[in-house]
Amino acid sequence: MTDQTIPPGLVAETAEGPQELLPRDRTSPAELRREVGAVLRLPESHVPGSGDVDLERPGDDTMILNFGPQHPSTHGVLRLMMELDGETVVRTKPIIGYLHTGMEKTGEELTYQQGATNVTRMDYLSPLINELVFSMAVEKLLGVELPPRAVWIRMLLAELQRVSSHLMWLATNGMDLGSTTMMIFGFREREMVLAFFEKTTGLRMNHNFIRPGGTAADLPDGWEDDVNLICDTVVRRLESYDELLTGQPIFRERTEGVGVLTAEEALALSVTGPMLRSTGLSWDLRRAMPYLAYDQVDFDVIVGTYGDNFDRYAIRLNEVRESVRIIRQVLSRMPAGDYRVQDKKVTPPPRARIDESMEALIHHFKIFTEGFKVPEGEVYVGVESPRGELGCYLVSDGSSKPYRLHIRAPSFVNLQALPVMMRGGLVADAVATISSVDPVMGEVDR
């Protein structure tokens, strides 16, 4: 990095070069327009507020403030640089990369059998859905069809994961807005879901349970009673959340009309998930492009009206109810049968067979040392994660490892809406707006 690229007052060791939000006198007009909302595929004349961009404004009228990355309210190691006019946010620039682990490149060095152990660590609040999208992409290349029980087990786990993730968001969003009670409540109910995951997969997080070909094991004995208890408890406690927050005057004042995103801006920025649905657009991959058995269950797609922080809160609160509704249908309709495909080239033999059969031992050894080969081709699969469209792009060269692995991470895409949502708002509302995006930095940086 040369001295010319470092803004005055910044130390070379801490500067992020082109990522930094530079003072106005060192920022081009095109960059200024882009930072204040002239977004992709949206003509500048149609960007709300773009007509009053003051390109000639002197830089000494404003102040550039650094927010994060070591800040509890940035939901991980997110760093924001904000230009303030008094307490009003004029420009915002998210700076990422502090958690970068190279998971996509790592995935190209792991066999397909090992791949789920890698992707499960991206969005650490919904690891099972990471495993699901990777496994579905591999299975599409393999051309295998899962047994019905495997499909419904995956759907059960995905919806429980959505409940867990949204409960975590309700907890942290409540804390960001000053409600320690909501923080305690959200973690309390989420703990029930994680306990069930531990009973089923052996781990609370990073499960490696949903694998190409099905799942690692069947559901444990008594799973119906556990899931029924979770559903009954969560539905009952949601009423408490509603009573605690929805009508609370301070909560409403801090969320209504704050962090507004229009449908046009959301589409232009490729925003998905609750953020997109808060603008009034009914787009949910479970309904629009059904996968697993979502076309066989009844549920409503929750949409908002104003695209503000309150809409995003209300959508996530009600999506928990819809997920419980789906889970109850899975409970009553779970089919019997195998939990994974009986294809010796894809799935290992039952553990008990290894002690009885030399062929089973060899088969097990080859699967876990060499992996299985996947036919040449490329594929993209998208699923609806708690944060939006989670996509997996895979390219196979016919070997046992992906030639190319790329993840379409909804947190990464949704994060670029922050400058549009925060412009013209108060710096005091910045935390509430960041929280409403629900970013998971492990997924952003990958």
C-alpha positions as a Markdown table, in Angstrom:
| # | Residue | x | y | z |
|---|---|---|---|---|
| 1 | Met | 0.0 | 0.0 | 0.0 |
| 2 | Thr | 1.4 | 3.4 | -1.0 |
| 3 | Asp | 1.2 | 6.5 | 1.2 |
| 4 | Gln | -1.0 | 8.1 | -1.5 |
| 5 | Thr | -3.8 | 5.6 | -0.8 |
| 6 | Ile | -3.9 | 6.2 | 2.9 |
| 7 | Pro | -6.2 | 9.0 | 4.1 |
| 8 | Pro | -4.7 | 11.6 | 6.3 |
| 9 | Gly | -4.8 | 10.6 | 10.0 |
| 10 | Leu | -5.0 | 6.9 | 9.3 |
| 11 | Val | -2.1 | 4.6 | 10.2 |
| 12 | Ala | -0.9 | 2.4 | 7.4 |
| 13 | Glu | -1.3 | -0.7 | 9.5 |
| 14 | Thr | -5.0 | -0.2 | 10.1 |
| 15 | Ala | -6.1 | 1.3 | 6.7 |
| 16 | Glu | -8.1 | -0.9 | 4.4 |
| 17 | Gly | -7.0 | 1.0 | 1.2 |
| 18 | Pro | -9.8 | 1.2 | -1.4 |
| 19 | Gln | -12.4 | -0.1 | 1.1 |
| 20 | Glu | -12.0 | 3.0 | 3.3 |
| 21 | Leu | -14.6 | 5.7 | 3.2 |
| 22 | Leu | -12.5 | 8.7 | 2.0 |
| 23 | Pro | -13.2 | 12.4 | 2.7 |
| 24 | Arg | -15.4 | 14.2 | 0.2 |
| 25 | Asp | -12.6 | 16.1 | -1.4 |
| 26 | Arg | -10.9 | 12.8 | -2.3 |
| 27 | Thr | -14.0 | 11.0 | -3.5 |
| 28 | Ser | -15.2 | 11.2 | -7.1 |
| 29 | Pro | -18.8 | 12.4 | -7.9 |
| 30 | Ala | -19.6 | 8.9 | -9.3 |
| 31 | Glu | -18.5 | 7.3 | -6.1 |
| 32 | Leu | -20.5 | 9.8 | -4.0 |
| 33 | Arg | -23.6 | 9.0 | -6.0 |
| 34 | Arg | -23.0 | 5.3 | -5.7 |
| 35 | Glu | -22.5 | 5.5 | -1.9 |
| 36 | Val | -25.7 | 7.6 | -1.4 |
| 37 | Gly | -27.9 | 5.2 | -3.3 |
| 38 | Ala | -27.5 | 5.2 | -7.1 |
| 39 | Val | -27.6 | 1.4 | -7.0 |
| 40 | Leu | -27.2 | -1.3 | -9.6 |
| 41 | Arg | -29.7 | -1.4 | -12.4 |
| 42 | Leu | -31.6 | 1.5 | -11.0 |
| 43 | Pro | -31.4 | 4.8 | -13.0 |
| 44 | Glu | -30.1 | 7.7 | -10.9 |
| 45 | Ser | -33.2 | 9.7 | -11.7 |
| 46 | His | -35.4 | 7.0 | -10.0 |
| 47 | Val | -33.4 | 6.7 | -6.8 |
| 48 | Pro | -35.3 | 8.3 | -4.0 |
| 49 | Gly | -33.3 | 11.2 | -2.6 |
| 50 | Ser | -30.6 | 11.1 | -5.4 |
| 51 | Gly | -31.6 | 14.4 | -6.7 |
| 52 | Asp | -30.5 | 16.2 | -3.6 |
| 53 | Val | -27.0 | 14.8 | -3.5 |
| 54 | Asp | -24.8 | 17.7 | -2.6 |
| 55 | Leu | -21.6 | 17.0 | -4.6 |
| 56 | Glu | -20.1 | 20.4 | -3.8 |
| 57 | Arg | -20.5 | 20.1 | -0.1 |
| 58 | Pro | -17.2 | 20.9 | 1.7 |
| 59 | Gly | -15.8 | 18.0 | 3.6 |
| 60 | Asp | -15.1 | 20.0 | 6.7 |
| 61 | Asp | -18.8 | 20.3 | 7.3 |
| 62 | Thr | -19.0 | 16.6 | 8.2 |
| 63 | Met | -17.2 | 14.1 | 10.3 |
| 64 | Ile | -16.2 | 10.5 | 9.4 |
| 65 | Leu | -16.8 | 8.1 | 12.2 |
| 66 | Asn | -15.5 | 4.5 | 12.5 |
| 67 | Phe | -18.0 | 2.0 | 14.0 |
| 68 | Gly | -16.8 | -1.5 | 14.7 |
| 69 | Pro | -15.4 | -4.1 | 14.0 |
| 70 | Gln | -14.9 | -4.7 | 17.7 |
| 71 | His | -18.4 | -3.6 | 18.7 |
| 72 | Pro | -21.1 | -5.9 | 20.1 |
| 73 | Ser | -23.9 | -4.3 | 18.1 |
| 74 | Thr | -22.3 | -5.0 | 14.7 |
| 75 | His | -23.3 | -8.7 | 15.0 |
| 76 | Gly | -19.8 | -9.9 | 14.4 |
| 77 | Val | -16.7 | -8.3 | 13.0 |
| 78 | Leu | -18.5 | -5.8 | 10.7 |
| 79 | Arg | -16.9 | -2.4 | 10.4 |
| 80 | Leu | -18.9 | 0.6 | 9.2 |
| 81 | Met | -17.4 | 4.0 | 8.2 |
| 82 | Met | -20.1 | 6.7 | 8.5 |
| 83 | Glu | -20.0 | 10.3 | 7.3 |
| 84 | Leu | -22.1 | 12.4 | 9.8 |
| 85 | Asp | -23.6 | 15.8 | 9.5 |
| 86 | Gly | -24.2 | 16.4 | 13.2 |
| 87 | Glu | -26.1 | 13.3 | 14.2 |
| 88 | Thr | -27.5 | 12.6 | 10.7 |
| 89 | Val | -25.8 | 9.9 | 8.6 |
| 90 | Val | -24.8 | 11.2 | 5.2 |
| 91 | Arg | -22.8 | 8.3 | 3.8 |
| 92 | Thr | -22.1 | 4.8 | 5.0 |
| 93 | Lys | -19.6 | 2.2 | 3.8 |
| 94 | Pro | -19.5 | -1.4 | 5.2 |
| 95 | Ile | -16.0 | -2.8 | 5.4 |
| 96 | Ile | -15.8 | -6.6 | 5.5 |
| 97 | Gly | -13.1 | -9.3 | 5.5 |
| 98 | Tyr | -12.1 | -9.5 | 9.2 |
| 99 | Leu | -13.3 | -13.1 | 9.5 |
| 100 | His | -12.2 | -14.4 | 6.1 |
| 101 | Thr | -11.4 | -18.1 | 6.2 |
| 102 | Gly | -11.4 | -19.1 | 2.5 |
| 103 | Met | -14.1 | -21.7 | 2.9 |
| 104 | Glu | -14.9 | -21.9 | -0.8 |
| 105 | Lys | -11.3 | -22.6 | -1.7 |
| 106 | Thr | -11.1 | -25.0 | 1.2 |
| 107 | Gly | -14.1 | -26.8 | -0.2 |
| 108 | Glu | -12.3 | -27.4 | -3.4 |
| 109 | Glu | -9.6 | -29.4 | -1.5 |
| 110 | Leu | -12.1 | -31.5 | 0.3 |
| 111 | Thr | -14.0 | -34.5 | -1.1 |
| 112 | Tyr | -17.8 | -34.2 | -1.5 |
| 113 | Gln | -18.1 | -36.6 | 1.5 |
| 114 | Gln | -16.1 | -34.1 | 3.6 |
| 115 | Gly | -17.8 | -31.0 | 2.1 |
| 116 | Ala | -20.6 | -30.6 | 4.6 |
| 117 | Thr | -18.1 | -30.3 | 7.5 |
| 118 | Asn | -16.8 | -27.1 | 5.7 |
| 119 | Val | -20.0 | -25.3 | 4.6 |
| 120 | Thr | -21.7 | -25.9 | 8.0 |
| 121 | Arg | -19.4 | -23.3 | 9.5 |
| 122 | Met | -20.4 | -20.4 | 7.2 |
| 123 | Asp | -23.7 | -19.2 | 8.6 |
| 124 | Tyr | -23.2 | -20.5 | 12.1 |
| 125 | Leu | -26.7 | -19.6 | 13.1 |
| 126 | Ser | -28.2 | -22.0 | 10.5 |
| 127 | Pro | -25.6 | -24.6 | 9.9 |
| 128 | Leu | -28.1 | -27.3 | 8.8 |
| 129 | Ile | -29.4 | -25.2 | 6.0 |
| 130 | Asn | -25.8 | -24.7 | 4.8 |
| 131 | Glu | -25.4 | -28.5 | 4.7 |
| 132 | Leu | -28.7 | -28.8 | 2.9 |
| 133 | Val | -27.9 | -26.6 | 0.0 |
| 134 | Phe | -24.5 | -28.2 | -0.5 |
| 135 | Ser | -25.9 | -31.7 | -0.4 |
| 136 | Met | -28.7 | -30.8 | -2.8 |
| 137 | Ala | -26.2 | -29.5 | -5.3 |
| 138 | Val | -24.1 | -32.6 | -5.1 |
| 139 | Glu | -27.2 | -34.8 | -5.4 |
| 140 | Lys | -28.3 | -32.9 | -8.5 |
| 141 | Leu | -25.0 | -33.6 | -10.1 |
| 142 | Leu | -25.2 | -37.3 | -9.1 |
| 143 | Gly | -28.8 | -37.6 | -10.3 |
| 144 | Val | -29.8 | -39.5 | -7.1 |
| 145 | Glu | -33.4 | -39.4 | -5.7 |
| 146 | Leu | -33.7 | -39.4 | -2.0 |
| 147 | Pro | -36.1 | -41.7 | 0.0 |
| 148 | Pro | -39.2 | -39.8 | 1.2 |
| 149 | Arg | -38.2 | -40.1 | 4.8 |
| 150 | Ala | -34.8 | -38.4 | 4.2 |
| 151 | Val | -36.6 | -35.5 | 2.4 |
| 152 | Trp | -39.0 | -34.9 | 5.3 |
| 153 | Ile | -36.3 | -35.2 | 8.0 |
| 154 | Arg | -34.4 | -32.5 | 6.2 |
| 155 | Met | -37.5 | -30.3 | 6.0 |
| 156 | Leu | -38.1 | -30.8 | 9.8 |
| 157 | Leu | -34.5 | -29.9 | 10.6 |
| 158 | Ala | -34.5 | -26.9 | 8.2 |
| 159 | Glu | -37.6 | -25.4 | 9.8 |
| 160 | Leu | -36.4 | -26.0 | 13.4 |
| 161 | Gln | -33.2 | -24.2 | 12.3 |
| 162 | Arg | -35.3 | -21.3 | 11.0 |
| 163 | Val | -37.0 | -21.1 | 14.3 |
| 164 | Ser | -33.7 | -21.2 | 16.2 |
| 165 | Ser | -32.2 | -18.5 | 13.9 |
| 166 | His | -35.1 | -16.2 | 14.2 |
| 167 | Leu | -35.2 | -16.6 | 18.0 |
| 168 | Met | -31.6 | -15.6 | 18.1 |
| 169 | Trp | -32.4 | -12.5 | 16.0 |
| 170 | Leu | -35.3 | -11.6 | 18.2 |
| 171 | Ala | -33.0 | -11.9 | 21.2 |
| 172 | Thr | -30.1 | -9.8 | 19.8 |
| 173 | Asn | -32.4 | -7.2 | 18.2 |
| 174 | Gly | -34.1 | -6.8 | 21.5 |
| 175 | Met | -30.8 | -6.3 | 23.2 |
| 176 | Asp | -29.7 | -3.8 | 20.5 |
| 177 | Leu | -32.8 | -1.7 | 21.3 |
| 178 | Gly | -32.3 | -2.0 | 25.0 |
| 179 | Ser | -34.5 | -4.9 | 26.0 |
| 180 | Thr | -32.4 | -7.3 | 28.1 |
| 181 | Thr | -35.7 | -9.2 | 28.8 |
| 182 | Met | -36.0 | -10.1 | 25.1 |
| 183 | Met | -32.4 | -11.2 | 25.0 |
| 184 | Ile | -33.0 | -13.7 | 27.9 |
| 185 | Phe | -36.3 | -14.9 | 26.4 |
| 186 | Gly | -34.9 | -15.5 | 23.0 |
| 187 | Phe | -31.9 | -17.5 | 24.2 |
| 188 | Arg | -34.1 | -19.5 | 26.6 |
| 189 | Glu | -36.4 | -20.8 | 23.8 |
| 190 | Arg | -33.5 | -21.3 | 21.3 |
| 191 | Glu | -31.8 | -23.5 | 23.9 |
| 192 | Met | -34.7 | -26.1 | 23.5 |
| 193 | Val | -34.0 | -26.3 | 19.8 |
| 194 | Leu | -30.3 | -26.7 | 20.2 |
| 195 | Ala | -30.8 | -29.4 | 22.8 |
| 196 | Phe | -32.9 | -31.3 | 20.3 |
| 197 | Phe | -30.2 | -30.8 | 17.7 |
| 198 | Glu | -27.6 | -32.2 | 20.1 |
| 199 | Lys | -29.8 | -35.2 | 20.8 |
| 200 | Thr | -30.3 | -35.8 | 17.0 |
| 201 | Thr | -26.9 | -35.0 | 15.5 |
| 202 | Gly | -24.5 | -35.1 | 18.6 |
| 203 | Leu | -23.7 | -31.4 | 18.3 |
| 204 | Arg | -25.4 | -28.1 | 19.0 |
| 205 | Met | -23.8 | -26.4 | 16.0 |
| 206 | Asn | -21.7 | -27.4 | 12.9 |
| 207 | His | -23.5 | -30.7 | 12.7 |
| 208 | Asn | -22.3 | -32.5 | 9.5 |
| 209 | Phe | -25.7 | -34.3 | 9.7 |
| 210 | Ile | -27.3 | -33.5 | 6.4 |
| 211 | Arg | -24.9 | -35.1 | 3.8 |
| 212 | Pro | -25.0 | -36.0 | 0.1 |
| 213 | Gly | -27.4 | -38.9 | -0.1 |
| 214 | Gly | -29.6 | -38.2 | 2.9 |
| 215 | Thr | -28.7 | -37.7 | 6.6 |
| 216 | Ala | -26.0 | -39.2 | 8.8 |
| 217 | Ala | -28.5 | -41.1 | 11.0 |
| 218 | Asp | -32.3 | -41.5 | 11.6 |
| 219 | Leu | -34.2 | -39.4 | 14.1 |
| 220 | Pro | -33.7 | -40.5 | 17.7 |
| 221 | Asp | -36.3 | -42.3 | 19.7 |
| 222 | Gly | -38.9 | -40.0 | 21.2 |
| 223 | Trp | -38.3 | -37.3 | 18.7 |
| 224 | Glu | -42.0 | -36.6 | 18.2 |
| 225 | Asp | -42.5 | -35.8 | 21.9 |
| 226 | Asp | -39.4 | -33.5 | 21.8 |
| 227 | Val | -40.6 | -31.6 | 18.7 |
| 228 | Asn | -44.2 | -31.3 | 20.0 |
| 229 | Leu | -42.8 | -29.8 | 23.3 |
| 230 | Ile | -40.7 | -27.3 | 21.3 |
| 231 | Cys | -43.7 | -26.3 | 19.1 |
| 232 | Asp | -46.1 | -25.9 | 22.1 |
| 233 | Thr | -43.5 | -23.9 | 24.1 |
| 234 | Val | -42.5 | -21.6 | 21.3 |
| 235 | Val | -46.0 | -20.7 | 20.2 |
| 236 | Arg | -47.0 | -19.9 | 23.8 |
| 237 | Arg | -43.9 | -17.8 | 24.4 |
| 238 | Leu | -44.4 | -15.9 | 21.1 |
| 239 | Glu | -47.4 | -14.3 | 22.7 |
| 240 | Ser | -45.1 | -13.0 | 25.4 |
| 241 | Tyr | -42.7 | -11.5 | 22.8 |
| 242 | Asp | -45.6 | -9.9 | 21.1 |
| 243 | Glu | -46.8 | -8.4 | 24.3 |
| 244 | Leu | -43.3 | -7.3 | 25.3 |
| 245 | Leu | -42.3 | -5.6 | 22.1 |
| 246 | Thr | -45.0 | -5.1 | 19.5 |
| 247 | Gly | -47.0 | -2.5 | 21.3 |
| 248 | Gln | -44.1 | -1.0 | 23.3 |
| 249 | Pro | -44.0 | 2.8 | 22.5 |
| 250 | Ile | -40.2 | 3.1 | 22.7 |
| 251 | Phe | -39.7 | 0.0 | 20.5 |
| 252 | Arg | -42.2 | 1.3 | 17.9 |
| 253 | Glu | -40.6 | 4.8 | 17.8 |
| 254 | Arg | -37.2 | 3.3 | 17.3 |
| 255 | Thr | -38.3 | 1.0 | 14.4 |
| 256 | Glu | -41.3 | 2.5 | 12.6 |
| 257 | Gly | -40.1 | 4.5 | 9.6 |
| 258 | Val | -36.5 | 3.7 | 10.4 |
| 259 | Gly | -34.1 | 2.0 | 7.9 |
| 260 | Val | -36.7 | 2.2 | 5.1 |
| 261 | Leu | -35.9 | 0.2 | 1.9 |
| 262 | Thr | -38.2 | 0.4 | -1.1 |
| 263 | Ala | -39.1 | -2.5 | -3.3 |
| 264 | Glu | -37.2 | -1.0 | -6.3 |
| 265 | Glu | -34.1 | -0.6 | -4.2 |
| 266 | Ala | -34.3 | -4.1 | -2.8 |
| 267 | Leu | -34.7 | -5.6 | -6.3 |
| 268 | Ala | -31.9 | -3.5 | -7.7 |
| 269 | Leu | -29.6 | -4.7 | -4.9 |
| 270 | Ser | -30.6 | -8.4 | -5.2 |
| 271 | Val | -31.8 | -8.3 | -1.6 |
| 272 | Thr | -33.7 | -11.4 | -0.5 |
| 273 | Gly | -35.4 | -13.0 | 2.5 |
| 274 | Pro | -37.3 | -11.0 | 5.2 |
| 275 | Met | -35.6 | -7.8 | 4.0 |
| 276 | Leu | -37.2 | -8.2 | 0.5 |
| 277 | Arg | -40.5 | -9.4 | 1.9 |
| 278 | Ser | -40.6 | -6.3 | 4.2 |
| 279 | Thr | -41.1 | -4.1 | 1.1 |
| 280 | Gly | -44.3 | -5.9 | 0.1 |
| 281 | Leu | -42.8 | -8.4 | -2.4 |
| 282 | Ser | -43.9 | -12.0 | -1.8 |
| 283 | Trp | -40.8 | -13.9 | -2.7 |
| 284 | Asp | -39.9 | -17.0 | -0.8 |
| 285 | Leu | -38.1 | -19.9 | -2.5 |
| 286 | Arg | -40.1 | -22.5 | -0.5 |
| 287 | Arg | -43.2 | -21.2 | -2.3 |
| 288 | Ala | -41.8 | -19.7 | -5.6 |
| 289 | Met | -39.4 | -22.5 | -6.5 |
| 290 | Pro | -40.4 | -25.4 | -4.1 |
| 291 | Tyr | -37.7 | -27.9 | -3.1 |
| 292 | Leu | -37.8 | -30.8 | -0.6 |
| 293 | Ala | -41.6 | -31.3 | 0.1 |
| 294 | Tyr | -42.6 | -27.7 | 0.6 |
| 295 | Asp | -45.2 | -28.0 | -2.2 |
| 296 | Gln | -47.0 | -30.6 | 0.0 |
| 297 | Val | -47.4 | -28.4 | 3.1 |
| 298 | Asp | -49.5 | -25.4 | 3.9 |
| 299 | Phe | -47.9 | -22.1 | 5.1 |
| 300 | Asp | -48.2 | -18.4 | 4.4 |
| 301 | Val | -45.5 | -16.1 | 3.0 |
| 302 | Ile | -45.4 | -13.1 | 5.4 |
| 303 | Val | -44.9 | -9.7 | 3.8 |
| 304 | Gly | -44.6 | -6.2 | 5.0 |
| 305 | Thr | -45.7 | -2.8 | 3.7 |
| 306 | Tyr | -43.2 | -0.1 | 4.5 |
| 307 | Gly | -39.9 | -1.9 | 4.3 |
| 308 | Asp | -38.8 | -0.4 | 7.7 |
| 309 | Asn | -37.2 | -2.0 | 10.8 |
| 310 | Phe | -40.6 | -2.7 | 12.3 |
| 311 | Asp | -41.7 | -4.6 | 9.2 |
| 312 | Arg | -38.6 | -6.8 | 9.4 |
| 313 | Tyr | -39.3 | -7.5 | 13.1 |
| 314 | Ala | -42.9 | -8.4 | 12.4 |
| 315 | Ile | -42.0 | -10.7 | 9.5 |
| 316 | Arg | -39.5 | -12.7 | 11.5 |
| 317 | Leu | -41.8 | -13.0 | 14.5 |
| 318 | Asn | -44.6 | -14.4 | 12.3 |
| 319 | Glu | -42.2 | -16.6 | 10.3 |
| 320 | Val | -41.6 | -18.5 | 13.5 |
| 321 | Arg | -45.3 | -19.2 | 13.7 |
| 322 | Glu | -45.3 | -20.4 | 10.1 |
| 323 | Ser | -42.3 | -22.6 | 10.6 |
| 324 | Val | -44.1 | -24.2 | 13.6 |
| 325 | Arg | -47.1 | -24.7 | 11.4 |
| 326 | Ile | -44.9 | -26.6 | 8.9 |
| 327 | Ile | -43.2 | -28.6 | 11.6 |
| 328 | Arg | -46.6 | -29.8 | 12.9 |
| 329 | Gln | -47.5 | -31.0 | 9.4 |
| 330 | Val | -44.1 | -32.9 | 9.2 |
| 331 | Leu | -44.9 | -34.5 | 12.5 |
| 332 | Ser | -48.2 | -35.9 | 11.3 |
| 333 | Arg | -46.9 | -37.0 | 7.9 |
| 334 | Met | -43.4 | -38.2 | 8.5 |
| 335 | Pro | -43.0 | -41.4 | 6.2 |
| 336 | Ala | -41.3 | -44.5 | 7.3 |
| 337 | Gly | -38.3 | -46.0 | 5.4 |
| 338 | Asp | -34.6 | -45.2 | 4.8 |
| 339 | Tyr | -33.0 | -42.0 | 5.9 |
| 340 | Arg | -30.5 | -42.1 | 3.1 |
| 341 | Val | -30.1 | -43.6 | -0.4 |
| 342 | Gln | -29.0 | -47.2 | -0.6 |
| 343 | Asp | -26.3 | -46.6 | -3.2 |
| 344 | Lys | -23.0 | -48.2 | -2.2 |
| 345 | Lys | -21.1 | -45.6 | -4.3 |
| 346 | Val | -22.5 | -42.7 | -2.4 |
| 347 | Thr | -23.3 | -43.8 | 1.2 |
| 348 | Pro | -21.2 | -45.9 | 3.6 |
| 349 | Pro | -22.5 | -49.2 | 4.9 |
| 350 | Pro | -24.3 | -49.5 | 8.3 |
| 351 | Arg | -21.8 | -49.4 | 11.1 |
| 352 | Ala | -22.7 | -52.8 | 12.4 |
| 353 | Arg | -21.9 | -54.4 | 9.0 |
| 354 | Ile | -18.2 | -53.3 | 9.2 |
| 355 | Asp | -17.5 | -55.9 | 11.9 |
| 356 | Glu | -19.2 | -58.7 | 10.0 |
| 357 | Ser | -18.2 | -58.1 | 6.3 |
| 358 | Met | -14.8 | -57.5 | 4.7 |
| 359 | Glu | -16.6 | -56.0 | 1.7 |
| 360 | Ala | -18.4 | -53.5 | 4.0 |
| 361 | Leu | -15.1 | -52.6 | 5.6 |
| 362 | Ile | -13.5 | -52.0 | 2.3 |
| 363 | His | -16.5 | -50.0 | 1.1 |
| 364 | His | -16.4 | -47.9 | 4.3 |
| 365 | Phe | -12.7 | -47.3 | 3.9 |
| 366 | Lys | -12.8 | -46.2 | 0.3 |
| 367 | Ile | -15.8 | -43.8 | 0.9 |
| 368 | Phe | -14.0 | -42.0 | 3.8 |
| 369 | Thr | -10.5 | -42.0 | 2.3 |
| 370 | Glu | -11.1 | -41.4 | -1.4 |
| 371 | Gly | -14.7 | -40.2 | -1.4 |
| 372 | Phe | -17.1 | -40.8 | -4.3 |
| 373 | Lys | -16.8 | -39.5 | -7.8 |
| 374 | Val | -19.3 | -37.1 | -9.2 |
| 375 | Pro | -20.1 | -36.8 | -13.0 |
| 376 | Glu | -18.8 | -33.8 | -14.8 |
| 377 | Gly | -21.1 | -30.8 | -15.0 |
| 378 | Glu | -22.1 | -27.6 | -13.2 |
| 379 | Val | -25.2 | -26.9 | -11.1 |
| 380 | Tyr | -26.7 | -24.1 | -9.0 |
| 381 | Val | -29.2 | -24.8 | -6.2 |
| 382 | Gly | -30.9 | -22.2 | -4.1 |
| 383 | Val | -32.8 | -22.6 | -0.8 |
| 384 | Glu | -34.5 | -20.2 | 1.5 |
| 385 | Ser | -32.3 | -19.6 | 4.6 |
| 386 | Pro | -33.5 | -17.4 | 7.5 |
| 387 | Arg | -31.6 | -14.5 | 5.8 |
| 388 | Gly | -32.7 | -15.0 | 2.2 |
| 389 | Glu | -31.6 | -17.0 | -0.8 |
| 390 | Leu | -28.7 | -19.3 | 0.0 |
| 391 | Gly | -27.2 | -20.7 | -3.2 |
| 392 | Cys | -24.5 | -23.2 | -4.0 |
| 393 | Tyr | -22.8 | -23.2 | -7.4 |
| 394 | Leu | -20.8 | -26.4 | -8.0 |
| 395 | Val | -18.6 | -27.4 | -10.9 |
| 396 | Ser | -17.4 | -31.1 | -11.2 |
| 397 | Asp | -14.6 | -32.3 | -13.3 |
| 398 | Gly | -15.5 | -36.0 | -12.7 |
| 399 | Ser | -13.2 | -36.4 | -9.6 |
| 400 | Ser | -14.1 | -36.8 | -6.0 |
| 401 | Lys | -13.5 | -33.1 | -5.2 |
| 402 | Pro | -15.4 | -30.0 | -6.6 |
| 403 | Tyr | -13.5 | -28.2 | -9.3 |
| 404 | Arg | -15.3 | -25.0 | -8.2 |
| 405 | Leu | -17.4 | -24.2 | -5.2 |
| 406 | His | -19.2 | -20.9 | -4.8 |
| 407 | Ile | -21.8 | -19.9 | -2.2 |
| 408 | Arg | -24.4 | -17.1 | -2.8 |
| 409 | Ala | -24.5 | -15.9 | 0.7 |
| 410 | Pro | -27.6 | -13.8 | 1.5 |
| 411 | Ser | -25.9 | -11.9 | 4.4 |
| 412 | Phe | -23.2 | -10.7 | 1.9 |
| 413 | Val | -25.7 | -9.5 | -0.6 |
| 414 | Asn | -28.1 | -7.9 | 1.9 |
| 415 | Leu | -25.3 | -6.0 | 3.6 |
| 416 | Gln | -24.9 | -3.7 | 0.6 |
| 417 | Ala | -28.4 | -2.3 | 1.3 |
| 418 | Leu | -27.1 | -0.6 | 4.5 |
| 419 | Pro | -25.9 | 2.6 | 2.9 |
| 420 | Val | -29.3 | 3.1 | 1.3 |
| 421 | Met | -31.2 | 2.3 | 4.5 |
| 422 | Met | -29.0 | 4.4 | 6.8 |
| 423 | Arg | -28.8 | 7.6 | 4.6 |
| 424 | Gly | -30.6 | 10.5 | 6.2 |
| 425 | Gly | -31.2 | 8.6 | 9.5 |
| 426 | Leu | -29.8 | 9.3 | 12.9 |
| 427 | Val | -26.6 | 7.7 | 14.1 |
| 428 | Ala | -28.6 | 6.5 | 17.1 |
| 429 | Asp | -30.7 | 4.4 | 14.7 |
| 430 | Ala | -27.6 | 2.8 | 13.1 |
| 431 | Val | -27.5 | -0.1 | 15.5 |
| 432 | Ala | -31.2 | -0.9 | 15.0 |
| 433 | Thr | -30.8 | -0.8 | 11.2 |
| 434 | Ile | -27.7 | -3.1 | 11.2 |
| 435 | Ser | -29.6 | -5.5 | 13.4 |
| 436 | Ser | -32.6 | -5.5 | 11.1 |
| 437 | Val | -30.4 | -6.9 | 8.3 |
| 438 | Asp | -29.5 | -9.9 | 10.5 |
| 439 | Pro | -26.0 | -10.3 | 9.0 |
| 440 | Val | -23.9 | -13.3 | 10.0 |
| 441 | Met | -20.3 | -12.4 | 9.3 |
| 442 | Gly | -19.1 | -15.9 | 9.0 |
| 443 | Glu | -21.3 | -16.1 | 5.9 |
| 444 | Val | -20.3 | -12.7 | 4.6 |
| 445 | Asp | -16.6 | -13.3 | 4.7 |
| 446 | Arg | -16.6 | -17.1 | 4.2 |
